[in-house]
């Protein structure tokens, strides 16, 4: 079982993703914004950060950067409907971070999470 931090500002999406990952056997803690997610990263160690890129306050890219500073071994997957726009500016992201573009099938999410954790 992997310990996953999920940061997603859309409540329905967050609830849906957390439930799906829990059914797949993962330990998931979910947060509605980057600030509360960062607080959790400062207190606990996670195997994977699964974060939306576009969120109010601390966005997913900044959350991932700070999370990677706290724990360079933590894996990172961005989930977003705006990947091309959000990353078009050449914004540096942590090495090895993956992007899963919305919409995606839950099977794809679970497979990608499992693949990234196993790598």
Secondary structure, DSSP 8 states (H G I E B T S, - for coil): --EEEEE-S-HHHHHHHHHHHHHTT-EEEEESSHHHHHHHHHHS--SEEEEES--SSS-HHHHHHHHHHH-TT-EEEEEES-HHHHHTT-----TT-EEEESS--HHHHHHHHHHHHH-
